[in-house]
Amino acid sequence: MSSEVHGYVVLTGIAEREGSQFASYCRELGTSSCGDTVGEAFENLGDAIEVHINALMETGELHRVFRERNIRIDLEPPPDELAIRVSPGKIFTIYQRPITVVAPA
């Protein structure tokens, strides 16, 4: 028998200028995107993260990938302030996503 677990995952998005565009990536998942502006790059990255997580859930690989990449699912919402380290010249954002997974019995 299994049960649903409701939790939260916090992922970071980092963007940097590459030529005339901004490249963005999520270091935890390895997902990336780009855009003409920082905002567009982060918005596109958020969409890519959502697609990635949904695909992991649909294929039953979410637990394995999160475990291999040390991505935590917390039961409580994340705090209002988080400390993130990025290299100079890079811009970051935080993606907080509620997540429901089926926990093995």
Secondary structure, 3 states (H helix, E strand, C coil): CCEEEEEEEEEEEEEEEECCEEEEEECCCCEEEEECCHHHHHHHHHHHHHHHHHHHHHHCCHHHHHHHCCCCCECCCCCCCCCCCCCCCCEEEEEEEEEEEEECC
